[in-house]
Amino acid sequence: VVAALWQDSQAEVVIRRRNAERWQTTIVGVPGLDGFSPPVGGEAGWLRFPVIATGGIRSALLTDSARRHGVISGYPTGLGALPTPSRRILRSQTLSGCEFLTDSLLTFPTHRFVSGLDISHVFACVQTL
């Protein structure tokens, strides 16, 4: 059972990496939309494919239609806005990196059920701008 599960998980990693490459290829050259690459020599497992979406691109990708194809917002709120004990985060601190990610990070699906239709639909959402 463990051996079969291991084989299935390795196959899923291959699929997720391939789908991340498909997303990366699709978004190249789209203004306001940038993907990520693993560090040189590294390999990502890509549970989801992260993108930075700014301006009208972000709005176009936060529609119900795009969500049905797997696009979701990365963080609902910034770290500085979370309820935490006061000694953990100084409220006077500026957490600009957190705020930037809250305002711009989206993720695309990479699982085995991502279809060409999903990718085409998401691409069409940003091409209408």
C-alpha positions, 0 to 999 in steps of 0.5 A: 500500500505504501509503495503504491501511494508513493508511486501515485504521489510521485506521478502527481508531482510530475503532473503539478510541475507540468501544469505549473510550466503550462501556467508560466508559459501562458502568462509570459508577456502579460502586463501586470501578471508575473509568475515565479520560478524555483531557485536555480538548482531547485525543484518546486512541488507546486501545490498551487502556482503563485502569481503576482497580479496587479491593477486590472489584471487582479480584478479580472482574475478575482471574478466568479468565472475565474474562481470556477477555474481554480484562481484564488486569492493568496492571503485574505489579510495582511500579517499586521491585521491578524489578531495576535498578542501585542508582544508578537508584532509591534503595531507601529511596524510597517509590513509592506511586503505582507501588504503587497502580497495581500494585495497582489498574490493569487494562485492557480491550480496545478492538480491533475484535473487542471484542463486546457479549458481552465488555462484558456479561460483564465488567459481569456480573462486577462486578454479582455483588458 
